[in-house]
């Protein structure tokens, strides 16, 4: 059967691209070997946010007295928390299925493989069939990265997928890697009562973030009784008496640490194996598929998006790439994605959100800076919410007053970062933010105050 477009993979890159392609009049099919929605909907973004919401509700319940509410006892039911998380993922999965039907996207179940520049072979346990298309998009995503000295066995040493479906809550856990995945899961398990040690090789946790944000989140996690070890690495793990005995190298010392489970969260690797790249001669660059500004590979009619190409491995990036790619295929004139204006988010409590250059990166690039910070301890809404950890930090080019970066840590900041993304996109200057009236009392008015602080006009500190 022939299509205008076949997409291999139904994650946030693949399914969004498919729906947009269909809207643009392309006869579209998606090949998927597992659940619709890919890792994000089933094993990543969505189920982890469900777990984190349960942790947040538990935290509120435990500290209800602070809000004048009396609760006799609040305790987690681990099984029900996991069940709820899986239920939310299932709901989102069905949502994608509905959207496919609504937009006349054909779903082809099976493992997709390129066998020609216009041909995809799809294999199931029962049969193998071939399909043709004028255009093919590869959107096969990624999986948990495995370190040679931390081989995942699914029981003692696990990846993020197993962490979302454990049958029993561990009493103790060592989390290796403090990126978004590791930090979020460390926060969740700690919140429900697991003793957590977070091990990070770099000098700070969430190391891609601005140094001030990393320091603040580190303090907040330590306040929650998470043991945070930076400049540290797990050298090996041995299993003794049903326990993990980890050897940790930390700041020149060797430390032994015991835990029920070791969670390896040291990043991801792209799913490029066995999808037929060599059959058509697709070019790789540093372990990922090489594409142009509109995601076309070196082979005519074949494109790649998401975690398998260079760029931030984020769901919203994959979606944006998918839309850009299919609009180009359909003859539209999309603008290339501006990778300097991609927001990042980490959903711990406090949350972390950022976009643009960190302070150090801006200095390295030679900018003269104006920096404004507004602490949530001065925010009426944060005080009323009972969580004043964190701040807003805005970085401006002193010569142009254009915003270079925004770095936020605090309650609900992941919902606030889009204001700065739009401001950067529109070329908004500092005083445009200062003079834009923000509602009071809100967390978001801290953005206005931080901009004002950069120009010595701040009112509330």
C-alpha positions as a printed Julia matrix, in Angstrom:
461×3 Matrix{Float64}:
   0.0     0.0    0.0
   1.3     3.47  -0.88
   1.12    6.59   1.28
   2.27   10.16   0.9
   4.04    9.85   4.25
   5.02    7.01   6.55
   6.35    7.82  10.02
   8.22    5.18  12.02
   7.52    5.85  15.7
   4.53    7.35  17.49
   6.17    9.35  20.25
   5.61   13.1   20.65
   7.6    13.67  17.46
   5.94   10.99  15.36
   2.3    11.31  16.36
   2.3    15.12  16.25
   3.95   15.05  12.82
   1.36   12.55  11.6
  -1.61   14.65  12.72
  -0.17   17.84  11.21
   0.63   16.0    7.97
  -2.93   14.76   7.72
  -4.23   18.29   8.35
  -2.11   19.4    5.41
  -3.68   16.8    3.12
  -1.01   14.1    3.17
  -2.16   10.48   3.25
  -0.3     9.42   6.38
   0.51    6.2    8.22
   2.41    5.62  11.46
   4.32    2.43  12.24
   4.51    1.6   15.95
   5.72   -1.6   17.62
   4.55   -0.74  21.15
   2.17    1.72  22.8
   0.95    4.83  21.01
   2.61    7.94  22.37
   6.06    6.44  22.74
   8.24    6.79  25.81
   6.87   10.23  26.73
   3.25    9.24  27.19
   3.89    5.74  28.49
   7.26    5.66  30.29
   8.46    9.22  30.65
   6.91   12.68  30.83
   3.32   11.74  31.65
   3.63    8.88  34.17
   6.42   10.62  36.07
   4.27   13.75  36.43
   1.49   11.56  37.8
   3.88   10.11  40.4
   5.14   13.57  41.29
   1.59   14.84  41.75
   0.93   12.02  44.21
   4.1    13.0   46.07
   3.02   16.63  46.14
  -0.44   15.76  47.5
   1.2    13.6   50.18
   3.49   16.46  51.14
   0.54   18.81  51.47
  -1.33   16.28  53.57
   1.65   15.7   55.85
   1.98   19.43  56.42
  -1.75   20.21  56.5
  -1.4    21.75  59.97
   0.65   24.55  58.4
  -2.51   25.51  56.5
  -4.87   25.18  59.45
  -6.13   21.74  58.39
  -6.16   18.79  60.79
  -5.49   15.35  59.29
  -4.97   12.39  61.6
  -2.52   10.55  59.34
  -1.34   10.69  55.76
   0.56    7.77  54.29
   1.29    6.56  50.76
  -0.23    3.48  49.17
   2.55    2.6   46.74
   0.49    0.16  44.7
  -2.32    2.67  44.18
   0.13    5.45  43.31
   1.67    3.28  40.59
  -1.78    2.18  39.39
  -2.89    5.79  39.08
   0.22    6.64  37.09
  -0.37    3.76  34.68
  -4.01    4.79  34.36
  -3.06    8.34  33.39
  -0.71    6.97  30.72
  -3.4     4.66  29.4
  -5.79    7.61  29.16
  -3.27    9.62  27.15
  -2.57    6.6   24.96
  -6.25    6.36  24.09
  -6.21   10.08  23.4
  -3.61    9.62  20.66
  -5.64    6.73  19.23
  -8.68    9.02  19.1
  -6.68   11.79  17.41
  -5.45    9.34  14.77
  -9.0     8.32  13.96
 -10.22   11.92  13.96
  -7.46   12.94  11.54
  -7.55    9.82   9.34
  -4.05    8.69  10.25
  -3.5     4.98   9.65
  -1.8     3.02  12.41
   0.34    0.08  11.32
   1.33   -2.15  14.23
   4.76   -3.73  14.08
   8.5    -3.04  13.88
   9.34   -0.68  11.04
  12.51   -0.92   8.97
  13.77    0.87   5.89
  14.38   -1.47   2.96
  14.54    1.23   0.31
  14.36    5.0    0.06
  10.59    4.74  -0.43
   9.88    1.39   1.2
   9.22    0.35   4.8
   9.08   -3.25   5.96
   6.84   -3.89   8.98
   7.28   -7.09  10.98
   5.03   -8.64  13.6
   5.12  -12.11  15.15
   2.66  -13.3   12.52
   3.85  -11.68   9.28
   6.0    -9.22   7.39
   4.52   -6.66   5.03
   5.95   -3.83   2.96
   4.56   -0.34   2.44
   5.7     2.48   0.19
   5.62    6.23   0.61
   6.89    9.31  -1.16
   8.28   10.52   2.16
   9.42    8.67   5.28
  10.12   10.21   8.68
  12.17    8.33  11.26
  11.02    9.14  14.79
  12.21    6.11  16.74
  13.17    7.92  19.94
  15.6     6.72  22.58
  16.05    4.43  25.56
  17.82    4.44  28.91
  21.59    4.61  28.64
  23.5     1.76  30.23
  26.94    2.22  31.74
  29.35   -0.72  31.42
  29.76   -0.88  35.21
  26.01   -0.49  35.85
  24.41   -3.21  33.77
  20.67   -3.09  34.33
  19.17   -6.39  35.47
  15.65   -5.04  36.02
  15.64   -6.09  39.68
  18.54   -4.56  41.6
  19.96   -2.16  39.0
  17.1    -0.58  37.09
  16.32    2.13  34.54
  13.5     4.64  34.52
  10.96    2.21  33.04
  11.3    -0.21  35.94
  11.25    2.71  38.4
   7.72    3.53  37.2
   6.35    0.02  37.74
   8.04   -1.43  40.83
   5.85   -3.96  42.62
   7.1    -2.91  46.04
   8.36    0.36  47.42
  12.08    0.1   48.23
  13.24    1.18  51.65
  16.38    2.69  50.16
  17.55    3.72  46.71
  20.69    5.1   45.1
  19.95    7.28  42.07
  22.86    7.7   39.67
  22.6    10.87  37.6
  20.91   14.15  38.52
  19.45   15.26  35.24
  15.69   15.77  35.02
  14.87   12.04  35.12
  17.13   11.18  38.04
  16.25   14.22  40.11
  12.49   13.84  39.6
  12.52   10.16  40.56
  14.81   10.87  43.52
  12.32   13.48  44.72
   9.33   11.18  44.24
  10.76    8.2   46.08
  12.06   10.37  48.89
   8.65   12.03  49.27
   6.9     8.69  49.79
   9.42    7.55  52.39
  12.27    5.82  50.57
  15.74    6.76  51.81
  17.39    8.28  48.72
  21.0     9.03  47.81
  21.5    11.1   44.64
  24.92   10.66  43.02
  26.15   13.14  40.39
  29.5    13.09  38.59
  29.5    16.84  37.91
  30.12   19.55  40.57
  26.41   20.44  40.75
  23.1    18.64  40.34
  20.98   19.4   37.25
  24.32   20.41  35.72
  22.9    21.93  32.52
  21.14   24.6   34.56
  22.46   27.96  35.72
  24.77   27.6   38.71
  22.48   29.59  41.02
  19.53   27.33  40.17
  21.59   24.18  40.73
  22.75   25.45  44.12
  19.21   26.34  45.21
  17.75   22.98  44.13
  20.59   21.19  45.91
  19.76   23.03  49.13
  16.06   22.29  48.74
  16.62   18.56  48.18
  18.97   18.34  51.16
  16.3    20.05  53.27
  13.99   17.19  52.22
  16.59   14.72  53.6
  17.87   13.51  50.22
  21.57   12.75  50.47
  23.18   14.62  47.56
  26.68   13.58  46.46
  28.3    15.7   43.74
  31.71   15.14  42.15
  30.93   11.47  42.73
  30.5     8.32  40.68
  29.3     4.78  41.31
  32.23    2.57  40.35
  30.56   -0.8   40.84
  27.57   -2.48  42.44
  27.69   -5.89  44.09
  24.65   -7.85  45.26
  24.94   -9.28  48.77
  22.07  -10.71  50.83
  19.46   -9.21  48.51
  21.03   -5.75  48.84
  23.0    -3.53  46.46
  26.44   -2.63  47.81
  27.64    0.35  45.78
  31.24    1.52  45.7
  31.14    5.29  45.27
  34.17    7.39  44.42
  33.55   10.8   45.97
  36.03   13.67  46.12
  39.05   11.44  46.45
  37.47    8.95  48.83
  35.95    5.51  48.3
  32.63    5.02  50.07
  30.46    1.93  50.42
  26.71    2.52  50.34
  23.92   -0.03  50.74
  20.49    0.2   49.09
  17.63   -2.0   47.96
  17.81   -0.64  44.43
  20.19    1.35  42.26
  18.45    3.49  39.64
  20.65    4.36  36.69
  19.54    7.69  35.2
  22.64    8.69  33.29
  20.98    9.75  30.07
  19.63    8.15  26.93
  20.81    6.61  23.67
  19.02    6.92  20.3
  17.15    3.91  18.87
  19.03    3.5   15.59
  19.66   -0.24  15.56
  17.94   -2.51  13.02
  15.86    0.21  11.37
  17.61   -0.14   8.02
  19.85    2.93   7.96
  22.56    0.94   6.24
  20.11   -0.35   3.62
  19.7     3.12   2.17
  23.0     4.72   3.22
  21.78    7.29   5.74
  24.65    9.37   7.09
  25.36    9.59  10.83
  27.22   12.29  12.71
  28.53   11.64  16.23
  26.12    8.77  16.79
  22.98   10.5   15.53
  21.36   11.0   12.14
  22.63   14.02  10.25
  19.83   16.26   8.96
  19.4    19.74   7.49
  17.36   22.6    8.97
  14.15   20.86   7.91
  15.18   17.34   9.06
  15.97   15.9    5.64
  18.71   13.25   5.67
  21.26   12.79   2.91
  18.77   10.46   1.21
  15.99   12.05  -0.83
  12.58   11.53   0.74
  13.84   10.35   4.15
  13.76   12.57   7.24
  14.53   12.17  10.94
  13.3    14.0   14.05
  13.47   13.84  17.84
  16.02   12.06  19.99
  17.75   10.42  17.0
  18.98   13.78  15.64
  21.17   16.41  17.26
  19.44   18.83  19.59
  17.8    18.72  23.03
  16.16   15.33  23.66
  12.88   16.81  24.83
   9.3    15.9   23.93
   8.31   19.46  22.96
  11.38   19.74  20.74
  10.47   16.52  18.92
   6.92   17.8   18.39
   8.16   21.11  17.0
  10.6    19.32  14.71
   7.84   17.05  13.45
   5.57   19.98  12.59
   8.4    21.88  10.9
   9.38   18.81   8.89
   5.92   17.96   7.55
   5.1    21.58   6.76
   8.23   21.67   4.59
   7.24   18.38   2.95
   3.76   19.79   2.24
   5.2    22.82   0.47
   4.77   25.35   3.25
   7.5    27.77   4.23
   8.22   27.1    7.93
  10.98   28.88   9.77
  13.8    26.67  11.07
  13.59   26.0   14.8
  15.56   28.39  16.97
  17.44   26.04  19.29
  18.6    28.97  21.43
  15.0    29.43  22.59
  14.08   25.96  23.85
  12.63   25.81  27.37
  13.69   23.12  29.81
  11.75   21.93  32.84
  12.35   19.72  35.86
   9.29   18.86  37.96
  10.7    18.45  41.44
   9.43   20.57  44.33
  10.61   23.26  43.89
  10.38   23.08  40.11
  13.12   24.22  37.75
  12.58   25.96  34.4
  14.98   27.74  32.08
  15.53   29.09  28.59
  18.47   30.7   26.82
  21.97   31.32  28.1
  23.16   30.69  31.62
  25.16   33.45  33.27
  28.44   31.62  32.68
  27.61   30.92  29.01
  26.66   34.55  28.41
  29.94   35.73  29.93
  31.89   33.24  27.81
  30.21   34.66  24.7
  31.42   38.13  25.63
  28.15   39.79  26.54
  28.0    42.69  28.96
  25.22   41.67  31.31
  22.47   43.11  33.44
  21.12   40.46  35.81
  18.05   40.68  37.96
  16.95   38.23  40.66
  13.75   38.2   42.63
  13.46   35.74  45.54
  10.16   34.04  46.25
  10.64   34.82  49.93
   9.44   38.3   48.92
   6.41   36.96  47.04
   3.01   37.22  48.7
   1.63   34.35  46.61
   4.55   32.1   47.54
   4.04   32.95  51.21
   0.33   32.13  50.95
   1.16   28.86  49.16
   3.57   27.89  51.94
   6.59   27.41  49.68
   9.03   30.28  49.36
  12.06   28.35  48.14
  13.61   29.71  44.97
  13.79   32.75  42.73
  13.52   34.17  39.22
  16.78   35.16  37.53
  16.76   37.1   34.27
  19.83   37.86  32.17
  19.82   40.81  29.75
  22.28   42.11  27.17
  23.29   45.46  28.68
  23.83   46.98  25.23
  20.48   46.05  23.7
  18.27   45.3   26.74
  17.25   42.05  25.02
  16.76   39.02  27.2
  19.5    36.4   26.91
  18.28   33.85  29.44
  15.83   33.1   32.21
  16.42   30.71  35.1
  13.7    29.86  37.56
  13.42   27.63  40.6
  10.28   27.58  42.69
   6.62   26.67  42.86
   4.94   26.33  39.42
   7.82   27.9   37.47
   7.39   25.33  34.68
   4.08   27.07  33.96
   5.78   30.47  33.85
   8.76   29.93  31.55
   6.65   30.24  28.38
   6.33   33.99  29.02
  10.06   34.35  28.53
  10.14   31.98  25.55
   7.6    34.21  23.82
   9.39   37.37  24.95
  12.66   36.12  23.45
  10.94   35.1   20.22
   9.3    38.53  19.87
  12.5    40.46  20.65
  11.01   41.86  23.85
  13.21   44.26  25.8
  13.6    44.52  29.56
  11.34   47.52  30.04
   8.59   45.86  28.01
   8.53   43.17  30.7
   8.77   45.72  33.52
   5.88   47.79  32.15
   3.65   44.79  31.33
   1.17   44.67  34.22
   1.28   41.28  35.91
  -1.62   40.15  38.12
  -1.18   40.34  41.88
  -0.73   38.19  43.84
   0.83   35.64  41.51
   4.07   33.78  41.22
   4.47   35.21  37.72
   4.79   38.81  38.92
   8.26   37.75  40.09
   9.25   37.86  36.41
   8.37   41.56  36.27
  10.2    42.16  39.57
  13.32   40.3   38.39
  13.43   42.41  35.22
  13.06   45.53  37.33
  15.85   44.34  39.65
  18.24   44.18  36.7
  17.68   47.92  36.16
  17.56   48.99  39.84
  13.81   49.56  39.65
  12.57   46.69  41.77
   9.88   47.56  44.32
   9.47   44.62  46.68
  13.04   43.82  47.73
